[in-house]
Every structure is written in C-alpha cells, then in structure tokens.
Amino acid sequence: MSKGKILIYGFGISGVSAAKTLTAQGMDFCVVDRMNPEKLREIANANGLPDFKTIDYNHLAFYDFDTIIKSPGIKLDDLLLNEAKENGVRIITDIEYAFGMRNDIFSIGITGTNGKTTTTTLLGEMLRRHSKNSLVTGNIGSGIMWDFYNADKNAIAAIELSSFQLQSIIDFKVNIAVVTNITPDHIEWHGNLDNYIKSKLNIFKNQTKQDKCIINYNDRILREKENWLNGDVYYFSIKTADIKGIFIKDNKIYINVREPEYLCDTTTVFMPGNHNLENALAASLAAYLTGVDKSLIIDTLRTFKGVEHRLEFVRQIGGIKFYNDSKGTNTDATIKAIESFSQPINLILGGYEKGEDFTRLMKYLSPRVRSVSVMGQTKYRIIEAMKSIGFHNYYVAENLKEAVLKCIENAKKDDIVLLSPACASWGMYQNYMERGNEFKAIIKEMGDGDGDGE
C-alpha cells in the first residue's frame, strides 16, 4: 500500500471506489479523467465525496506522484502511463491496492472468458449462507477497494476478475483461483490471443503450494497451460467422470477431494443450459474447498435463478418469450445461449468491433435460429458470415428497438426472441448493462404480456 501521493487515473466504478477508500484512509491523492470536469464533480457529489484535487490530463507532472491507480480498462501502453513509467511511477489497479490493504481476507478469485459473473455470484450466495462475514466484489459490485476497506476482519471474498485487472498484477494473490474457460476475446485490447491468455493465467501468478487452483478439465487452453500452476490443482467437468475435483456421472454430481462424495442430481441445478451446469460445478467446488456445508451448496443450487443480463427471462407476449443475454459479448457466449433453447430463436446480434471471429457462430444458426437482426459496427461482417453459409433471413436494424420489432415480425408462437449480441456494447451504450436494460424496457413497453420475469 502506497504511503506517498497517489493519482487515480479514470473515474468510473473502480476510480470512485479508490477515491472513497483513500479519503477514508486520509491519503493524499488527485484524480485525472478525460471526462468533462463538471461530470466528474457530479459523480463525486453523488458518491458523497468531498472536494479533492483534479488535474487536467494535459498538464500532469509525474514527479508529484509515486503511485498511479489506473482504471482496469486503460491500456498499459496508454501515452500517460508510458510517460509515468519513464518517470519511475508505480502503476497498479484497484485489486493490487486492495490486496496490500487487506491481506487478512480469504480470497477466491474467479476469471474466464464466459461464466465468471454467474460463477462468482452463485459462489457468493453459497458463502453468504455459510457466513455473514462474506462479500462479492471485483469486476462486479461497488469496487474492490471500498468493499475490502469495509469488510470485517478475516472475511471471505468471492472476487470476479477481468483480464484487464489481472494483466498488470504485482503481488496480488488469491487463496483459491478459479478459471471457467478461455476462448478468444478482447483481442483488440490485448493485441493478440497469447497476451489475453497470459493475462487470464496471471490469476495463478503468486500462488504457492498451499493455495488451490480450479480449472475446466475439458478446456484445451487451460490443460495445455497446467505447468503454469503452482497451487494444488482441482478440476470440474460435465463430460469427464472420476477426476480430482467435481464431476457428473449418470446425471449425478460428485465431489472428489479425498474420496468421491455424492452432492446432488443434475436436475437440482435451477439454471438452464450446460454452460450453467459448468458454472454450478465450479462454484460448488470452490465453496466446498472453503468449508461450506454440502447442504448449503445444494440449497443454493436449487434456488439460484441466475444473474441479470445473462439468459434473463424478461416476459412472454403472445406466446413469444423474450430473453436478455446482453452479457453475451463474444461468440462463445452466444453459442452457449443458442444451445440453451430447443425452440426456434429470433436472434439480435452486433455491436462494438473487437475482432471477433463470427464464422465460429454460423454453424449454430441452422436449424435453431429462425431470423437474425443485426446492428452496430459489426453488422456487415456478421452479414458476410451469414451469406457464406447461405443464411439469408436477416435484417439490418439501426437501433435496438428496430431490431426487436424485426424479430417480432418474424417470430411465431412458442418462439424465442433473444438478445445475445456476441459483441461488446461500446459505441452504442456505456456497457452491457445499459444495453440489457434498454432491451427490457422496450419489451415491457409493449403492453400486456402473458407473464414476466419478475
């Protein structure tokens, strides 16, 4: 934890969390952000922050600072950060500061291309039933610095970790590291797939033999990189039985740490889809290794309905069911969403261009998908991919509402309308949450339905 003057670079969720924490600690800090100063002050006031010094981005003197806490989304090759490094300034993210501040907290870190939010939230619910002294934080919530600052002594934390947060860790370490899967994502940010993989695997970087690793037994990339793991390795699998960790055999879930123990039937898991079954296995094993009683794990699996914006049922109108999967920001997530339904799907695709390979998605369109509405920067690349397989029932939409209306025009009774864009939301929205909330608002404005998801 820094004792000198600190610069907070970026004033989003992590930046606000950092400012609140440093204020509470009586630390000397400044804030720099490219946003309008009035907007910055508005955010500060809304979060109860007193006056603090802000600096114009173009008039920074780096010798005034010994540490920069950067927003995870700011690239390390940012011009400001390059200049800071040349001046010997220490550059960290919020997770690094939080770890240095509160290493008494038992930390379970969860990362992966897909499933990390669901796995973290599900694990957090298991921990909550196990102990009042638990929290869910990281890439979800109000920011890890503020959450850690307010946590009770020796708390247990389920921490969702993004590749952006993990890329530049120094000493940060978790007691249990979970990686759900690794498939290509954020290539435009990391530069190439190898850099993305290295960032994800940084979750294991500082672990020792006393720590534990949980990985997907059937994930090729993770299995190839097992030699990177220093901790005690456990696996989860919905395909391979009799492994160390947790597995399925004859539709029954078994935990195998010292010897195989029956946990519950697969039908106990409330969430739909094989990908959610994988998430359930990963969370259950992490909870078990933390000391959560099996009865609490089972009860949570039975009642947990999933997370907002991930295959979230919105409502049914005229026999058509609407699902919000705005968190499906890459092709792998959208493939898993499509595979979760047996009914014909009217799909909304498209968004921010981040180098996604849409050809991977095409073989899943037929026979499951009846129509596709495309929007955003990627719409023409998606159209070319659809044309390459002879899929022509697509429509170009200028915005989300138009995309929804096109889907409704094509849908028949008992069909699904699914927002699972396979793209990030940037350029059209601030984040996937804003996109998902607009989708839900559009659907709920459509008059009386047959039922909703609330």
Secondary structure, 3 states (H helix, E strand, C coil): CCCCCEEEECCCHHHHHHHHHHHHHCCCEEEECCCCHHHHHHHHHHCCCCCCEECCHHHCCHHHCCEEEECCCCCCCCHHHHHHHHCCCEEECHHHHHHHHCCCCEEEEEECCCCHHHHHHHHHHHHHHHCCCEEEEECCCCCHHHHHHHCCCCCEEEEECCHHHHCCCCCCCCCEEEECCCCCCCHHHHCCHHHHHHHHHHHHCCCCCCCEEEEECCCHHHHHCHHHCCCEEEEEECCCCCCCEEEEECCEEEEECCCEEEEEEHHHCCCCCHHHHHHHHHHHHHHHHHCCCHHHHHHHHHHCCCCCCCCEEEEEECCEEEEECCCCCCHHHHHHHHHCCCCCEEEEECCECCCCCCHHHHCCCCCCEEEEEECCCCHHHHHHHHHHCCCCCEEECCCHHHHHHHHHHHCCCCCEEEECCCCECCCCCCCHHHHHHHHHHHHHCCCCCCEECC
